[in-house]
Amino acid sequence: MNGPSVQGIKTVLHPVRDLAKAKAVYAALLGEAPTTDSSYYVGFEVGGQHIGLVPDGGPQGMTTPVAYWHVADIEAKVAELTAAGAAVKEAPHDVGGGRRVATVTDPDGNVLGLIQDH
């Protein structure tokens, strides 16, 4: 494999109850308007990171913020993590634009997000 298999945490998603109120707070915090602004997702691009707001935790039922590690090969990384003791929460799947995501839980139940961009 060429290059590192993990490129670091570049995406953090936050479940929010009131999208409009949360959007105002994060815009003030980040000093930027959202780059994605819809009724089901608001995203900000700041300093090479993506901060996303997900109303009511979205279809994946998020209850806490989830940091997403960007990886070169999501299938291989999920296999490596499960072999080490993680459990698959959300299997790798396509979310559009060539992006695949997955989540696993560590032995303590902490959610680890994975993203692979093409």
ZITA-V179447 format. One record per backbone hydrogen bond with DSSP energy under -1.0 kcal/mol. NH is the residue of the N-H (numbers start at 1). CO is the residue of the C=O. Records with the same first field share a line. If there is no record, write none. Layout:
# ZITA-V179447
NH: CO, CO
This chain:
# ZITA-V179447
7: 70
10: 68
11: 68
12: 50
13: 66
14: 52
16: 54
22: 18
23: 19
24: 20
25: 21
26: 22
27: 23
28: 24
29: 25
30: 26
31: 27
35: 43
36: 43
38: 41
42: 53
43: 36
44: 51
46: 49
49: 46
50: 10
51: 44
52: 12
53: 42
54: 14
56: 16
57: 54
58: 55
61: 58
62: 57
66: 13
68: 11
69: 113
70: 8
71: 115
72: 5
77: 73
78: 74
79: 75
80: 76
81: 77
82: 78
83: 79
84: 80
85: 82
86: 81
87: 105
89: 103
90: 103
93: 101
95: 99
99: 96
100: 116
101: 93
102: 114
103: 90
104: 112
105: 87
106: 110
109: 106
112: 104
113: 67
114: 102
115: 69
116: 100
